[in-house]
Amino acid sequence: MKKHFLVLAVIICALGVQAQDAGKVFGSPTVIWYGIDFTKAKVLGFGDESPHKIRDEYFKAWNDVTIDIDLAKVFQKDAAYKDPNGISKMNLARETADINTGEEVELTPEVIADMVKQTPAGQKKVGLALVFIAQCFNKTAGTATVHVAFFDVATRKVLWLKKMTGKASGGNSKSAFTAALKDIFSQIEKKEYKAWKKEANY
């Protein structure tokens, strides 16, 4: 009997922590956008395009996708601050050997949590932050897969994590996957964020 009570207490405690985390995400009036982390991403089906070009040109272009996007509107906040410099430097420092080789690798919550901990400190030291962890941009499939990770700036604890897929469309590789990222933001704004709040009972 004591064992059952102990298990129940652990479950109740875990649910309480999850509720607190959701409250930090959906209750925060602001969010800090850190950008898109490509340090473990696979970029497949790009033919003979140079991995150096993918890293040095495409990663930057894809990170610039939010320049004209109203992130406060997308994530239902009063204000959104953009601070992508740290992520951009990490992306540029990535080794290129495995960017466009091999197969897609599923990024687990544990791997993502570790990646978030390694995210460079930005201008703000407290608050709710957001990063997209890129998993795979697959030109053959015409899809971009990212993990939407909300986290606490001070502790680097992941508070909310969702996997999203966007459709690439039109133009060259760079513009096609710019469109895929815009598709992800559009999905979040139109329906996903509302669904996440409902899931969190917030």
N, C-alpha and C positions, 0 to 999 in steps of 0.2 A: 504493500500500500504506500509506504514512504517513497518507494522508487517511482511510483506513478505520480505522486505529488511533486517530486523533484523534476520529472520530465515536463509536467504541466507548467511548473514555475519557470523553467528554462524557455519554453515556448512563449509564455506570456511576456517574459523579459525581452525576447527577440522581437516579438511583434511591437512592443513598446519602442524599441530602438528604431525599427523600420518606420514607425509612425513619426518619430522625431526627425529622422532623416528626410522623409517626405515633406514634413512641415518646413524644414530649412530650404528645400528646393522650391516648393510652390508658394510658400509664405514670404519669401524674400522679395522686396520691391525692386531689387537690382540684380544684375548678373554681369560677370566679367568674362568676356570671350577671349580665350587663349589661342584659338586657331585650330588647325588640323595637324595632327601628329602623324607624319609619314615614316617614322623611324623603323617600323616593323611591317610596313605595307608591301604587298605584292602588286606589281603593275604588269599585267599579263596580256598577251595578244597584241602587243605593240610592234610586232615584226622586228625589223632591224634598227628601230629607233634607239639612239644612244642612251644608255642608263645615266650617263652624266648629264645629258640634256633633260631627261626626265627629272632628275634630282634638282638641277640648278635652275631650270626654266619652268617646268611644269608644276613642281611642288609649290613654287612661289605664286604662279598664276592661279592655281587651285585655292591657295590660301587667301588670295585677293578677292575671292568670290563674294565675301561678305561686305566689301567696301560700300556697295549701294543697297545692301539689305538692311531693313529696319529690324534689328534683332530684338529690340524692346517689344515690338509688336508681335514678332514670331513667338517669343517666349512669355508674353503677357506680363511684362515688367514695366515699371515706371521709367527705368533707364538701363541701358546696356553699355558697358565700357569695353573697348577693344584694346587688347594688350598682347598681340601675337609675336612680338619680337623674339622672345625666348624660344618658342616653338620653331620659328623660322630658322634660327641659328642651329638648333638641333637637327632639323631636316637637312640643312646644308652640310652638316658634319657627317651625315650617314655614309657608310661604305656603299659603293654602287654595285658590287659584284653580284648580289642576289636580288636586286630590285626587280628585274624582269626575267628571272629564271625560276624553275621549279614549279610548285603548285601553291594554291591558296592555303594559308595556314589559319585555322580558327583561333582567334584570340580569346582566351578564357578570361573570366572576371578577375582571376588571380593575376594574370599577366597584365591586364589593363590597370589594376590597382597599383602594381609595381611601376608601370609607366607613368601613371599620374603622380606618384611620389617623386619621380625624377624630373617632373616638369619644372623648369626654371622659375624662380620667384619673379613676379611682375611688380608693377608700381604699387598695387594695393596689397596690403598684408592680411586683411581679413575680408570675409564676405563669401558669397556664392560665386563659384566659377564654373566654366563650361569649356570642354575640349572635345573635339571629334577625334577619335582614334581610328585612323584609316586601316582597314583590313585588306581590301583588295579592290583594285580598279581593273576590271576585266573587259577588254575591248571585244573579245570574241562573244561574250555573253551580253555585252552592252550594259553592264551594271557597275555601280560603285557601292561598296559596302563599308559602312563606318559604324563605330560604336559611339553613341551620344553619352558622354560621361559628365554629370554634374558632380562637383566636389567642393569641399570646404577649403578655402585658401590657406588658412592657418595650419590645419592638421593634414591636409592632402588626402583626407578620407573621401572615398567615392560615396556619394549619397544616393544617386539614381543612375541607372545604366540601362540603355536600350540600344538594340541593334537595328539599323536602318539600311534600306537599299534604295538607290536612286537610278533612274534610267538615263543612260547616255543618249544623246541625240544630236545629229547634224555636225557638219564641219570636220575639222581635223581633230586629232587626239586631244589636244589641249582644250578646245572649245566644247567638244563632245562631253568631256567629264566635268567641265565647268557647269554645263547644263544638268548633269547628273546630280551635282551638289545642290544646285538651285532647286531641283526636284525634291530633294530631301528636306530642305528648308520649307518648301511649299507644303509638303505633306504634314510637317510638324505644325505649321501655322493653321492649316485648314482643319485638321482632325486629330493628329496624334497627341499634341500637348493636352488637349481637352480630354482625350482618352486616358492619358497618363494620370491626370488629376482625379479622374473618376476611379481609376484603379487604386489610387492612393487614398481614396475616400476623403479627398480634401475639397 
